[in-house]
């Protein structure tokens, strides 16, 4: 006689909660990228009024490029991590295969 396996519902709940925490951490990381990008954008706007330099236009362009790069990196990172989280979320439901085959 084959012993029946019991479903560990605590493990499933723990995995779901871990994925939710991971999803929230991904969103927090995206917001950090956005905040940093905005800081560089604000620096770009305020360079001309704070620094009385003849070629402050070039410094503004550099800050704008850095801001855009950080923003794009944040978006790419967010969607890449979101895809990985979604792929791992599918594995939570596979407990039925282990217990009911």
Backbone atoms as SQL, in Angstrom:
CREATE TABLE atoms (id INTEGER PRIMARY KEY, chain TEXT, resi INTEGER, resn TEXT, atom TEXT, x REAL, y REAL, z REAL);
INSERT INTO atoms VALUES
  (1, 'A', 1, 'UNK', 'N', 0.835, -1.179, 0.000),
  (2, 'A', 1, 'UNK', 'CA', 0.000, 0.000, 0.000),
  (3, 'A', 1, 'UNK', 'C', 0.885, 1.250, 0.000),
  (4, 'A', 2, 'UNK', 'N', 0.589, 2.184, -0.868),
  (5, 'A', 2, 'UNK', 'CA', 1.369, 3.413, -0.991),
  (6, 'A', 2, 'UNK', 'C', 0.851, 4.432, 0.011),
  (7, 'A', 3, 'UNK', 'N', 1.730, 4.979, 0.842),
  (8, 'A', 3, 'UNK', 'CA', 1.256, 5.995, 1.797),
  (9, 'A', 3, 'UNK', 'C', 0.846, 7.266, 1.063),
  (10, 'A', 4, 'UNK', 'N', -0.231, 7.833, 1.533),
  (11, 'A', 4, 'UNK', 'CA', -0.737, 9.064, 0.918),
  (12, 'A', 4, 'UNK', 'C', 0.107, 10.246, 1.372),
  (13, 'A', 5, 'UNK', 'N', 0.435, 11.096, 0.430),
  (14, 'A', 5, 'UNK', 'CA', 1.175, 12.318, 0.757),
  (15, 'A', 5, 'UNK', 'C', 0.172, 13.396, 1.145),
  (16, 'A', 6, 'UNK', 'N', 0.520, 14.171, 2.128),
  (17, 'A', 6, 'UNK', 'CA', -0.341, 15.287, 2.505),
  (18, 'A', 6, 'UNK', 'C', 0.203, 16.557, 1.874),
  (19, 'A', 7, 'UNK', 'N', -0.709, 17.421, 1.528),
  (20, 'A', 7, 'UNK', 'CA', -0.322, 18.695, 0.916),
  (21, 'A', 7, 'UNK', 'C', 0.078, 19.655, 2.029),
  (22, 'A', 8, 'UNK', 'N', 1.251, 20.196, 1.906),
  (23, 'A', 8, 'UNK', 'CA', 1.739, 21.156, 2.895),
  (24, 'A', 8, 'UNK', 'C', 1.255, 22.549, 2.478),
  (25, 'A', 9, 'UNK', 'N', 0.086, 22.922, 2.978),
  (26, 'A', 9, 'UNK', 'CA', -0.500, 24.215, 2.596),
  (27, 'A', 9, 'UNK', 'C', 0.307, 25.388, 3.141),
  (28, 'A', 10, 'UNK', 'N', 1.007, 25.165, 4.246),
  (29, 'A', 10, 'UNK', 'CA', 1.860, 26.233, 4.787),
  (30, 'A', 10, 'UNK', 'C', 2.992, 26.568, 3.822),
  (31, 'A', 11, 'UNK', 'N', 3.532, 25.533, 3.181),
  (32, 'A', 11, 'UNK', 'CA', 4.607, 25.750, 2.215),
  (33, 'A', 11, 'UNK', 'C', 4.099, 26.544, 1.023),
  (34, 'A', 12, 'UNK', 'N', 2.910, 26.218, 0.548),
  (35, 'A', 12, 'UNK', 'CA', 2.329, 26.933, -0.591),
  (36, 'A', 12, 'UNK', 'C', 2.083, 28.391, -0.220),
  (37, 'A', 13, 'UNK', 'N', 1.521, 28.617, 0.969),
  (38, 'A', 13, 'UNK', 'CA', 1.275, 29.981, 1.423),
  (39, 'A', 13, 'UNK', 'C', 2.580, 30.747, 1.564),
  (40, 'A', 14, 'UNK', 'N', 3.600, 30.094, 2.122),
  (41, 'A', 14, 'UNK', 'CA', 4.902, 30.743, 2.275),
  (42, 'A', 14, 'UNK', 'C', 5.487, 31.134, 0.926),
  (43, 'A', 15, 'UNK', 'N', 5.342, 30.252, -0.058),
  (44, 'A', 15, 'UNK', 'CA', 5.859, 30.564, -1.394),
  (45, 'A', 15, 'UNK', 'C', 5.106, 31.728, -2.021),
  (46, 'A', 16, 'UNK', 'N', 3.796, 31.747, -1.861),
  (47, 'A', 16, 'UNK', 'CA', 3.005, 32.864, -2.409),
  (48, 'A', 16, 'UNK', 'C', 3.380, 34.189, -1.736),
  (49, 'A', 17, 'UNK', 'N', 3.544, 34.163, -0.435),
  (50, 'A', 17, 'UNK', 'CA', 3.931, 35.380, 0.278),
  (51, 'A', 17, 'UNK', 'C', 5.335, 35.828, -0.111),
  (52, 'A', 18, 'UNK', 'N', 6.227, 34.860, -0.326),
  (53, 'A', 18, 'UNK', 'CA', 7.585, 35.208, -0.760),
  (54, 'A', 18, 'UNK', 'C', 7.551, 35.871, -2.133),
  (55, 'A', 19, 'UNK', 'N', 6.697, 35.375, -3.030),
  (56, 'A', 19, 'UNK', 'CA', 6.583, 36.003, -4.351),
  (57, 'A', 19, 'UNK', 'C', 5.994, 37.402, -4.250),
  (58, 'A', 20, 'UNK', 'N', 5.037, 37.596, -3.343),
  (59, 'A', 20, 'UNK', 'CA', 4.486, 38.940, -3.160),
  (60, 'A', 20, 'UNK', 'C', 5.548, 39.899, -2.624),
  (61, 'A', 21, 'UNK', 'N', 6.356, 39.422, -1.670),
  (62, 'A', 21, 'UNK', 'CA', 7.445, 40.268, -1.156),
  (63, 'A', 21, 'UNK', 'C', 8.445, 40.584, -2.257),
  (64, 'A', 22, 'UNK', 'N', 8.730, 39.599, -3.095),
  (65, 'A', 22, 'UNK', 'CA', 9.664, 39.822, -4.192),
  (66, 'A', 22, 'UNK', 'C', 9.092, 40.825, -5.175),
  (67, 'A', 23, 'UNK', 'N', 7.802, 40.737, -5.439),
  (68, 'A', 23, 'UNK', 'CA', 7.149, 41.684, -6.339),
  (69, 'A', 23, 'UNK', 'C', 7.195, 43.103, -5.764),
  (70, 'A', 24, 'UNK', 'N', 6.942, 43.228, -4.468),
  (71, 'A', 24, 'UNK', 'CA', 7.021, 44.548, -3.824),
  (72, 'A', 24, 'UNK', 'C', 8.450, 45.087, -3.838),
  (73, 'A', 25, 'UNK', 'N', 9.422, 44.218, -3.643),
  (74, 'A', 25, 'UNK', 'CA', 10.825, 44.650, -3.704),
  (75, 'A', 25, 'UNK', 'C', 11.177, 45.118, -5.109),
  (76, 'A', 26, 'UNK', 'N', 10.641, 44.446, -6.129),
  (77, 'A', 26, 'UNK', 'CA', 10.876, 44.864, -7.515),
  (78, 'A', 26, 'UNK', 'C', 10.286, 46.251, -7.761),
  (79, 'A', 27, 'UNK', 'N', 9.086, 46.485, -7.253),
  (80, 'A', 27, 'UNK', 'CA', 8.473, 47.806, -7.410),
  (81, 'A', 27, 'UNK', 'C', 9.261, 48.876, -6.666),
  (82, 'A', 28, 'UNK', 'N', 9.747, 48.552, -5.484),
  (83, 'A', 28, 'UNK', 'CA', 10.549, 49.500, -4.717),
  (84, 'A', 28, 'UNK', 'C', 11.843, 49.845, -5.451),
  (85, 'A', 29, 'UNK', 'N', 12.456, 48.832, -6.059),
  (86, 'A', 29, 'UNK', 'CA', 13.685, 49.068, -6.824),
  (87, 'A', 29, 'UNK', 'C', 13.406, 49.970, -8.015),
  (88, 'A', 30, 'UNK', 'N', 12.277, 49.744, -8.693),
  (89, 'A', 30, 'UNK', 'CA', 11.911, 50.604, -9.826),
  (90, 'A', 30, 'UNK', 'C', 11.726, 52.049, -9.359),
  (91, 'A', 31, 'UNK', 'N', 11.055, 52.221, -8.239),
  (92, 'A', 31, 'UNK', 'CA', 10.853, 53.578, -7.725),
  (93, 'A', 31, 'UNK', 'C', 12.177, 54.239, -7.338),
  (94, 'A', 32, 'UNK', 'N', 13.132, 53.448, -6.866),
  (95, 'A', 32, 'UNK', 'CA', 14.459, 54.001, -6.546),
  (96, 'A', 32, 'UNK', 'C', 15.159, 54.469, -7.826),
  (97, 'A', 33, 'UNK', 'N', 15.045, 53.668, -8.909),
  (98, 'A', 33, 'UNK', 'CA', 15.605, 54.104, -10.189),
  (99, 'A', 33, 'UNK', 'C', 14.934, 55.398, -10.648),
  (100, 'A', 34, 'UNK', 'N', 13.617, 55.467, -10.524),
  (101, 'A', 34, 'UNK', 'CA', 12.877, 56.659, -10.940),
  (102, 'A', 34, 'UNK', 'C', 13.291, 57.870, -10.121),
  (103, 'A', 35, 'UNK', 'N', 13.423, 57.694, -8.807),
  (104, 'A', 35, 'UNK', 'CA', 13.824, 58.798, -7.930),
  (105, 'A', 35, 'UNK', 'C', 15.222, 59.305, -8.291),
  (106, 'A', 36, 'UNK', 'N', 16.148, 58.383, -8.535),
  (107, 'A', 36, 'UNK', 'CA', 17.500, 58.779, -8.904),
  (108, 'A', 36, 'UNK', 'C', 17.511, 59.513, -10.236),
  (109, 'A', 37, 'UNK', 'N', 16.716, 59.029, -11.169),
  (110, 'A', 37, 'UNK', 'CA', 16.607, 59.681, -12.473),
  (111, 'A', 37, 'UNK', 'C', 16.063, 61.102, -12.323),
  (112, 'A', 38, 'UNK', 'N', 15.070, 61.257, -11.472),
  (113, 'A', 38, 'UNK', 'CA', 14.506, 62.594, -11.251),
  (114, 'A', 38, 'UNK', 'C', 15.509, 63.526, -10.577),
  (115, 'A', 39, 'UNK', 'N', 16.340, 62.994, -9.678),
  (116, 'A', 39, 'UNK', 'CA', 17.376, 63.814, -9.051),
  (117, 'A', 39, 'UNK', 'C', 18.342, 64.366, -10.092),
  (118, 'A', 40, 'UNK', 'N', 18.753, 63.497, -11.017),
  (119, 'A', 40, 'UNK', 'CA', 19.656, 63.974, -12.070),
  (120, 'A', 40, 'UNK', 'C', 18.957, 64.964, -12.992),
  (121, 'A', 41, 'UNK', 'N', 17.668, 64.758, -13.239),
  (122, 'A', 41, 'UNK', 'CA', 16.924, 65.691, -14.086),
  (123, 'A', 41, 'UNK', 'C', 16.795, 67.052, -13.408),
  (124, 'A', 42, 'UNK', 'N', 16.538, 67.049, -12.112),
  (125, 'A', 42, 'UNK', 'CA', 16.449, 68.314, -11.371),
  (126, 'A', 42, 'UNK', 'C', 17.809, 68.996, -11.335),
  (127, 'A', 43, 'UNK', 'N', 18.870, 68.221, -11.207),
  (128, 'A', 43, 'UNK', 'CA', 20.223, 68.796, -11.246),
  (129, 'A', 43, 'UNK', 'C', 20.478, 69.432, -12.603),
  (130, 'A', 44, 'UNK', 'N', 19.997, 68.777, -13.640),
  (131, 'A', 44, 'UNK', 'CA', 20.164, 69.322, -15.002),
  (132, 'A', 44, 'UNK', 'C', 19.430, 70.650, -15.142),
  (133, 'A', 45, 'UNK', 'N', 18.256, 70.746, -14.576),
  (134, 'A', 45, 'UNK', 'CA', 17.473, 71.983, -14.679),
  (135, 'A', 45, 'UNK', 'C', 18.110, 73.116, -13.877),
  (136, 'A', 46, 'UNK', 'N', 18.653, 72.771, -12.713),
  (137, 'A', 46, 'UNK', 'CA', 19.147, 73.823, -11.821),
  (138, 'A', 46, 'UNK', 'C', 20.616, 74.189, -12.011),
  (139, 'A', 47, 'UNK', 'N', 21.328, 73.516, -12.896),
  (140, 'A', 47, 'UNK', 'CA', 22.755, 73.810, -13.088),
  (141, 'A', 47, 'UNK', 'C', 22.961, 75.243, -13.566),
  (142, 'A', 48, 'UNK', 'N', 22.161, 75.680, -14.498),
  (143, 'A', 48, 'UNK', 'CA', 22.358, 77.020, -15.070),
  (144, 'A', 48, 'UNK', 'C', 22.145, 78.116, -14.033),
  (145, 'A', 49, 'UNK', 'N', 21.158, 77.937, -13.166),
  (146, 'A', 49, 'UNK', 'CA', 20.893, 78.981, -12.183),
  (147, 'A', 49, 'UNK', 'C', 21.866, 78.925, -11.000),
  (148, 'A', 50, 'UNK', 'N', 22.389, 77.752, -10.680),
  (149, 'A', 50, 'UNK', 'CA', 23.315, 77.641, -9.551),
  (150, 'A', 50, 'UNK', 'C', 24.748, 77.960, -9.934),
  (151, 'A', 51, 'UNK', 'N', 25.170, 77.472, -11.088),
  (152, 'A', 51, 'UNK', 'CA', 26.544, 77.686, -11.518),
  (153, 'A', 51, 'UNK', 'C', 26.579, 78.716, -12.640),
  (154, 'A', 52, 'UNK', 'N', 27.359, 79.713, -12.455),
  (155, 'A', 52, 'UNK', 'CA', 27.501, 80.736, -13.493),
  (156, 'A', 52, 'UNK', 'C', 28.717, 80.391, -14.346),
  (157, 'A', 53, 'UNK', 'N', 28.562, 79.326, -15.141),
  (158, 'A', 53, 'UNK', 'CA', 29.637, 78.853, -16.008),
  (159, 'A', 53, 'UNK', 'C', 29.222, 79.142, -17.446),
  (160, 'A', 54, 'UNK', 'N', 30.206, 79.482, -18.259),
  (161, 'A', 54, 'UNK', 'CA', 29.908, 79.815, -19.652),
  (162, 'A', 54, 'UNK', 'C', 29.327, 78.624, -20.416),
  (163, 'A', 55, 'UNK', 'N', 29.876, 77.461, -20.226),
  (164, 'A', 55, 'UNK', 'CA', 29.437, 76.276, -20.966),
  (165, 'A', 55, 'UNK', 'C', 28.599, 75.340, -20.102),
  (166, 'A', 56, 'UNK', 'N', 27.680, 75.891, -19.352),
  (167, 'A', 56, 'UNK', 'CA', 26.843, 75.049, -18.490),
  (168, 'A', 56, 'UNK', 'C', 25.890, 74.184, -19.318),
  (169, 'A', 57, 'UNK', 'N', 25.692, 74.540, -20.581),
  (170, 'A', 57, 'UNK', 'CA', 24.828, 73.759, -21.468),
  (171, 'A', 57, 'UNK', 'C', 25.334, 72.320, -21.596),
  (172, 'A', 58, 'UNK', 'N', 26.640, 72.139, -21.667),
  (173, 'A', 58, 'UNK', 'CA', 27.212, 70.799, -21.803),
  (174, 'A', 58, 'UNK', 'C', 26.994, 69.979, -20.535),
  (175, 'A', 59, 'UNK', 'N', 27.098, 70.612, -19.399),
  (176, 'A', 59, 'UNK', 'CA', 26.841, 69.927, -18.135),
  (177, 'A', 59, 'UNK', 'C', 25.370, 69.525, -18.050),
  (178, 'A', 60, 'UNK', 'N', 24.488, 70.403, -18.510),
  (179, 'A', 60, 'UNK', 'CA', 23.062, 70.067, -18.527),
  (180, 'A', 60, 'UNK', 'C', 22.786, 68.868, -19.424),
  (181, 'A', 61, 'UNK', 'N', 23.415, 68.832, -20.568),
  (182, 'A', 61, 'UNK', 'CA', 23.239, 67.703, -21.491),
  (183, 'A', 61, 'UNK', 'C', 23.724, 66.407, -20.834),
  (184, 'A', 62, 'UNK', 'N', 24.855, 66.454, -20.147),
  (185, 'A', 62, 'UNK', 'CA', 25.390, 65.263, -19.476),
  (186, 'A', 62, 'UNK', 'C', 24.425, 64.773, -18.408),
  (187, 'A', 63, 'UNK', 'N', 23.895, 65.694, -17.599),
  (188, 'A', 63, 'UNK', 'CA', 22.928, 65.301, -16.571),
  (189, 'A', 63, 'UNK', 'C', 21.661, 64.729, -17.191),
  (190, 'A', 64, 'UNK', 'N', 21.216, 65.314, -18.298),
  (191, 'A', 64, 'UNK', 'CA', 20.010, 64.807, -18.963),
  (192, 'A', 64, 'UNK', 'C', 20.239, 63.394, -19.496),
  (193, 'A', 65, 'UNK', 'N', 21.395, 63.153, -20.082),
  (194, 'A', 65, 'UNK', 'CA', 21.707, 61.819, -20.614),
  (195, 'A', 65, 'UNK', 'C', 21.786, 60.798, -19.479),
  (196, 'A', 66, 'UNK', 'N', 22.429, 61.167, -18.384),
  (197, 'A', 66, 'UNK', 'CA', 22.513, 60.261, -17.230),
  (198, 'A', 66, 'UNK', 'C', 21.116, 59.963, -16.708),
  (199, 'A', 67, 'UNK', 'N', 20.278, 60.986, -16.614),
  (200, 'A', 67, 'UNK', 'CA', 18.914, 60.799, -16.140),
  (201, 'A', 67, 'UNK', 'C', 18.137, 59.842, -17.044),
  (202, 'A', 68, 'UNK', 'N', 18.256, 60.033, -18.353),
  (203, 'A', 68, 'UNK', 'CA', 17.545, 59.164, -19.296),
  (204, 'A', 68, 'UNK', 'C', 18.046, 57.729, -19.226),
  (205, 'A', 69, 'UNK', 'N', 19.358, 57.551, -19.114),
  (206, 'A', 69, 'UNK', 'CA', 19.938, 56.202, -19.045),
  (207, 'A', 69, 'UNK', 'C', 19.465, 55.480, -17.778),
  (208, 'A', 70, 'UNK', 'N', 19.476, 56.160, -16.646),
  (209, 'A', 70, 'UNK', 'CA', 19.024, 55.549, -15.389),
  (210, 'A', 70, 'UNK', 'C', 17.545, 55.192, -15.478),
  (211, 'A', 71, 'UNK', 'N', 16.745, 56.057, -16.073),
  (212, 'A', 71, 'UNK', 'CA', 15.315, 55.789, -16.214),
  (213, 'A', 71, 'UNK', 'C', 15.071, 54.568, -17.099),
  (214, 'A', 72, 'UNK', 'N', 15.766, 54.486, -18.210),
  (215, 'A', 72, 'UNK', 'CA', 15.612, 53.346, -19.129),
  (216, 'A', 72, 'UNK', 'C', 16.115, 52.058, -18.474),
  (217, 'A', 73, 'UNK', 'N', 17.230, 52.140, -17.754),
  (218, 'A', 73, 'UNK', 'CA', 17.729, 50.956, -17.040),
  (219, 'A', 73, 'UNK', 'C', 16.719, 50.474, -16.004),
  (220, 'A', 74, 'UNK', 'N', 16.066, 51.405, -15.322),
  (221, 'A', 74, 'UNK', 'CA', 15.051, 51.046, -14.334),
  (222, 'A', 74, 'UNK', 'C', 13.870, 50.337, -14.961),
  (223, 'A', 75, 'UNK', 'N', 13.418, 50.832, -16.111),
  (224, 'A', 75, 'UNK', 'CA', 12.293, 50.198, -16.800),
  (225, 'A', 75, 'UNK', 'C', 12.671, 48.801, -17.273),
  (226, 'A', 76, 'UNK', 'N', 13.847, 48.668, -17.864),
  (227, 'A', 76, 'UNK', 'CA', 14.300, 47.355, -18.344),
  (228, 'A', 76, 'UNK', 'C', 14.425, 46.383, -17.176),
  (229, 'A', 77, 'UNK', 'N', 15.044, 46.827, -16.095),
  (230, 'A', 77, 'UNK', 'CA', 15.209, 45.978, -14.917),
  (231, 'A', 77, 'UNK', 'C', 13.856, 45.557, -14.347),
  (232, 'A', 78, 'UNK', 'N', 12.913, 46.483, -14.267),
  (233, 'A', 78, 'UNK', 'CA', 11.595, 46.184, -13.707),
  (234, 'A', 78, 'UNK', 'C', 10.895, 45.091, -14.507),
  (235, 'A', 79, 'UNK', 'N', 10.858, 45.235, -15.830),
  (236, 'A', 79, 'UNK', 'CA', 10.140, 44.256, -16.639),
  (237, 'A', 79, 'UNK', 'C', 10.878, 42.921, -16.717),
  (238, 'A', 80, 'UNK', 'N', 12.202, 42.943, -16.675),
  (239, 'A', 80, 'UNK', 'CA', 12.963, 41.700, -16.672),
  (240, 'A', 80, 'UNK', 'C', 12.696, 40.916, -15.389),
  (241, 'A', 81, 'UNK', 'N', 12.725, 41.612, -14.258),
  (242, 'A', 81, 'UNK', 'CA', 12.452, 40.953, -12.984),
  (243, 'A', 81, 'UNK', 'C', 10.994, 40.511, -12.892),
  (244, 'A', 82, 'UNK', 'N', 10.085, 41.318, -13.424),
  (245, 'A', 82, 'UNK', 'CA', 8.666, 40.963, -13.405),
  (246, 'A', 82, 'UNK', 'C', 8.430, 39.678, -14.199),
  (247, 'A', 83, 'UNK', 'N', 9.113, 39.536, -15.315),
  (248, 'A', 83, 'UNK', 'CA', 8.994, 38.321, -16.124),
  (249, 'A', 83, 'UNK', 'C', 9.517, 37.116, -15.348),
  (250, 'A', 84, 'UNK', 'N', 10.659, 37.276, -14.681),
  (251, 'A', 84, 'UNK', 'CA', 11.219, 36.174, -13.895),
  (252, 'A', 84, 'UNK', 'C', 10.305, 35.802, -12.733),
  (253, 'A', 85, 'UNK', 'N', 9.696, 36.779, -12.084),
  (254, 'A', 85, 'UNK', 'CA', 8.766, 36.508, -10.984),
  (255, 'A', 85, 'UNK', 'C', 7.552, 35.751, -11.516),
  (256, 'A', 86, 'UNK', 'N', 7.053, 36.160, -12.667),
  (257, 'A', 86, 'UNK', 'CA', 5.907, 35.475, -13.271),
  (258, 'A', 86, 'UNK', 'C', 6.218, 34.037, -13.624),
  (259, 'A', 87, 'UNK', 'N', 7.422, 33.779, -14.114),
  (260, 'A', 87, 'UNK', 'CA', 7.820, 32.409, -14.444),
  (261, 'A', 87, 'UNK', 'C', 7.902, 31.547, -13.186),
  (262, 'A', 88, 'UNK', 'N', 8.390, 32.106, -12.097),
  (263, 'A', 88, 'UNK', 'CA', 8.478, 31.350, -10.850),
  (264, 'A', 88, 'UNK', 'C', 7.124, 31.167, -10.193),
  (265, 'A', 89, 'UNK', 'N', 6.195, 32.075, -10.442),
  (266, 'A', 89, 'UNK', 'CA', 4.864, 31.962, -9.861),
  (267, 'A', 89, 'UNK', 'C', 4.121, 30.758, -10.424),
  (268, 'A', 90, 'UNK', 'N', 4.413, 30.380, -11.647),
  (269, 'A', 90, 'UNK', 'CA', 3.776, 29.214, -12.254),
  (270, 'A', 90, 'UNK', 'C', 4.157, 27.940, -11.520),
  (271, 'A', 91, 'UNK', 'N', 5.338, 27.901, -10.921),
  (272, 'A', 91, 'UNK', 'CA', 5.824, 26.696, -10.251),
  (273, 'A', 91, 'UNK', 'C', 5.119, 26.414, -8.935),
  (274, 'A', 92, 'UNK', 'N', 4.429, 27.385, -8.373),
  (275, 'A', 92, 'UNK', 'CA', 3.750, 27.164, -7.100),
  (276, 'A', 92, 'UNK', 'C', 2.627, 26.143, -7.270),
  (277, 'A', 93, 'UNK', 'N', 1.930, 26.196, -8.376),
  (278, 'A', 93, 'UNK', 'CA', 0.812, 25.289, -8.598),
  (279, 'A', 93, 'UNK', 'C', 1.222, 23.874, -8.935),
  (280, 'A', 94, 'UNK', 'N', 2.507, 23.616, -9.129),
  (281, 'A', 94, 'UNK', 'CA', 2.962, 22.273, -9.510),
  (282, 'A', 94, 'UNK', 'C', 2.934, 21.289, -8.338),
  (283, 'A', 95, 'UNK', 'N', 2.528, 21.719, -7.164),
  (284, 'A', 95, 'UNK', 'CA', 2.476, 20.791, -6.042),
  (285, 'A', 95, 'UNK', 'C', 1.477, 19.674, -6.331),
  (286, 'A', 96, 'UNK', 'N', 0.457, 19.937, -7.130),
  (287, 'A', 96, 'UNK', 'CA', -0.554, 18.915, -7.441),
  (288, 'A', 96, 'UNK', 'C', 0.077, 17.754, -8.208),
  (289, 'A', 97, 'UNK', 'N', 1.035, 18.052, -9.046),
  (290, 'A', 97, 'UNK', 'CA', 1.717, 17.005, -9.801),
  (291, 'A', 97, 'UNK', 'C', 2.454, 16.076, -8.844),
  (292, 'A', 98, 'UNK', 'N', 3.119, 16.635, -7.860),
  (293, 'A', 98, 'UNK', 'CA', 3.880, 15.832, -6.905),
  (294, 'A', 98, 'UNK', 'C', 2.986, 14.974, -6.014),
  (295, 'A', 99, 'UNK', 'N', 1.814, 15.482, -5.662),
  (296, 'A', 99, 'UNK', 'CA', 0.993, 14.804, -4.663),
  (297, 'A', 99, 'UNK', 'C', -0.121, 13.931, -5.240),
  (298, 'A', 100, 'UNK', 'N', -0.538, 14.206, -6.475),
  (299, 'A', 100, 'UNK', 'CA', -1.689, 13.487, -6.994),
  (300, 'A', 100, 'UNK', 'C', -1.376, 12.591, -8.187),
  (301, 'A', 101, 'UNK', 'N', -0.133, 12.322, -8.457),
  (302, 'A', 101, 'UNK', 'CA', 0.206, 11.406, -9.551),
  (303, 'A', 101, 'UNK', 'C', 0.305, 9.993, -9.070);
